[in-house]
Amino acid sequence: DQIEQLPFDETNVEFIQGGILDANTYQRARIDSARLVIVLATSYSDPNSDAIVASAVSVVEDCNPSVHTVAECLDYRHRRLFASVNCDSIVFSLKLSGNLLAQEAHDHGVSQLVDVITSNIRGTTLYSTEVGDANQATSYIELAKQLLDRDINLLCVNRGEESLTSFVSLTPQVGDRAIYAASKRMTWSELVG
C-alpha cells in the first residue's frame, strides 16, 4: 500500500501495486507460477500488522496452495494467526533482533557473524536441505565431522517444531531439515556424498 515503486532494480523482480486482500492483485503478479512469497509487516508501529499479514498469506495460499509462504510476524503471541492460514514459515523479526542485541552485549562479535552468514553476499551463507534418504548417513555427529573437512558447518537439525543443535545420539530421519553454513547450496545427497 505504501510503496509506489521498488527501491531497487533487480532481474526477475516485478512490482505490482494493488489491494492486499484482492486476489486479482496476486493474479496480476502471476502468483500461479510463483514458488516463493515473502509477506512483510506493514509497519513496526502498526498494532494490526500481524493480522493484515496473516490475511495476505491467506489470500496467497488460496490463490496458490503450493507456493512457499514466508511471513514477517511482529508479536510472537500472534503466531497462531499464521498457522491457521497455512503459512509455511514465520520470521519473528523483532524477537530476532532483540535476541541478537542481548547476545551481542554478552558475546561480542556474534552480530558480525550473523550479518555475514545471512548476507548471501560475503563469506559462507546459511542453507537448509531436507533429508531424503536417512540411510545415507549413520549419525549427525559423524556427518558434522565429515562436513568440516569440506569447509561446511552443520549447525542444526530441524525436526518438526524442534531445532536440535546437539548431535550426540541423533540419527537422520526422513523429513528432517539440516541447516548448514557453506559456500553454496546443496541437496542432502550432495551433503552426505
C-alpha positions in Angstrom: 0.0 0.0 0.0 2.7 2.5 0.9 5.3 1.7 -1.8 4.9 3.4 -5.2 7.8 1.6 -6.8 10.7 -0.7 -6.0 13.7 1.0 -4.4 16.0 -1.3 -6.4 16.3 -2.7 -9.9 16.5 -6.5 -9.9 16.1 -9.0 -12.6 13.1 -11.3 -12.2 11.5 -9.0 -9.6 8.4 -7.1 -10.7 6.4 -4.5 -8.8 2.6 -4.9 -8.8 0.5 -2.4 -6.8 -3.0 -3.4 -5.6 -5.1 -4.3 -2.6 -3.5 -6.9 -0.4 -6.8 -8.8 0.1 -7.7 -8.6 -3.6 -7.0 -12.0 -5.3 -6.7 -10.0 -8.6 -3.6 -8.3 -7.3 -1.9 -11.6 -6.9 -3.1 -12.9 -10.2 -1.5 -9.9 -11.9 1.7 -10.7 -10.0 1.5 -14.2 -11.6 1.0 -16.0 -8.2 0.1 -19.2 -10.1 3.7 -19.5 -11.3 5.4 -18.4 -8.1 7.4 -20.7 -5.9 8.0 -18.4 -3.0 6.2 -15.4 -1.5 7.5 -13.2 1.3 4.9 -11.1 3.1 6.4 -8.2 5.1 5.0 -6.4 8.1 3.0 -3.3 7.2 4.8 -1.2 9.8 6.7 -1.9 13.0 4.4 0.6 14.8 1.1 -0.8 13.4 -0.6 -3.0 16.1 -2.7 -4.6 13.3 0.3 -5.6 11.1 0.2 -9.3 12.0 -3.5 -9.6 11.3 -3.0 -7.8 7.9 0.0 -10.0 7.0 -1.9 -13.2 8.0 -4.8 -12.1 5.9 -2.5 -11.6 2.9 -1.0 -15.0 3.5 -4.5 -16.5 3.5 -5.2 -14.9 0.1 -1.8 -16.1 -1.3 -2.4 -19.6 -0.1 -5.9 -19.6 -1.6 -4.6 -18.5 -5.0 -1.7 -21.0 -5.0 -1.6 -23.6 -2.2 1.8 -25.0 -3.5 3.7 -21.7 -3.0 6.1 -21.5 0.0 5.0 -18.5 2.1 7.3 -16.7 4.5 5.7 -14.1 6.7 7.1 -11.4 9.0 5.4 -11.5 12.4 6.0 -8.7 14.9 4.4 -10.2 18.0 5.3 -13.8 18.9 1.9 -14.2 20.6 0.2 -13.9 17.2 1.9 -17.0 15.7 -1.4 -18.9 15.8 -2.8 -16.5 13.2 -0.2 -17.8 10.7 -0.8 -21.5 11.5 -4.5 -21.1 10.7 -3.8 -19.7 7.2 -1.2 -22.4 6.3 1.8 -20.1 6.4 4.9 -22.2 5.7 7.5 -20.1 7.6 7.3 -17.3 10.1 10.1 -14.8 10.9 9.7 -13.1 14.2 11.8 -10.0 13.3 11.5 -8.0 16.5 12.2 -11.1 18.6 15.2 -12.0 16.5 16.7 -8.5 16.7 16.1 -8.3 20.4 17.8 -11.7 20.9 20.7 -10.6 18.8 21.2 -7.4 20.7 21.2 -9.2 24.0 23.6 -11.9 22.6 26.0 -9.2 21.2 26.1 -7.4 24.6 27.4 -10.6 26.2 29.3 -12.2 23.4 31.0 -9.5 21.2 31.3 -10.4 17.5 28.1 -12.5 17.3 26.2 -9.9 15.4 29.1 -9.7 12.9 28.9 -13.4 12.3 25.1 -13.3 11.9 25.5 -10.4 9.4 27.9 -12.4 7.3 26.1 -15.7 7.3 22.7 -14.1 6.5 24.0 -11.6 3.9 24.1 -14.0 0.9 27.0 -11.9 -0.3 30.1 -12.4 1.9 31.6 -15.5 3.3 29.6 -18.6 3.8 25.8 -18.5 3.9 23.1 -20.4 5.8 21.3 -23.0 3.8 18.9 -25.8 4.5 18.1 -29.1 2.9 15.6 -31.8 3.6 16.7 -35.3 4.5 15.6 -37.6 1.7 17.2 -40.9 2.4 18.0 -41.3 6.1 20.2 -44.3 5.4 22.8 -42.2 3.6 24.4 -41.1 6.9 24.8 -43.1 10.1 24.6 -40.2 12.5 24.6 -36.4 12.5 27.7 -36.2 14.7 29.7 -38.2 12.2 28.2 -36.2 9.3 29.1 -32.9 11.0 32.7 -34.1 11.4 33.0 -35.1 7.8 31.5 -31.9 6.6 34.1 -29.8 8.5 36.8 -31.4 6.2 34.8 -29.9 3.3 34.5 -26.5 5.0 30.8 -27.0 5.7 29.4 -26.4 9.2 26.3 -28.4 10.2 24.6 -26.1 12.7 21.2 -27.6 13.4 18.6 -30.2 12.5 15.0 -29.1 12.5 12.7 -32.0 13.3 9.1 -30.9 13.3 8.9 -27.9 15.7 12.2 -28.7 17.4 15.6 -27.3 16.5 18.3 -29.7 17.6 21.8 -28.3 18.0 23.4 -31.2 19.8 24.0 -34.2 17.5 25.0 -36.8 20.1 22.9 -39.9 19.5 21.0 -38.1 16.8 20.4 -40.1 13.6 18.9 -38.8 10.4 15.1 -39.2 9.8 13.3 -38.6 6.5 11.8 -35.1 6.7 14.5 -33.6 8.9 15.8 -30.3 7.7 19.6 -29.9 8.0 20.7 -26.3 8.5 24.3 -25.7 7.5 26.8 -22.9 6.6 28.6 -23.3 3.3 29.7 -21.5 0.2 26.9 -23.0 -1.9 23.5 -24.7 -1.6 23.5 -28.5 -1.7 21.0 -31.3 -1.7 21.0 -33.9 1.0 22.7 -36.4 -1.3 25.5 -33.8 -2.0 26.0 -33.2 1.7 26.4 -36.8 2.6 28.3 -37.8 -0.6 
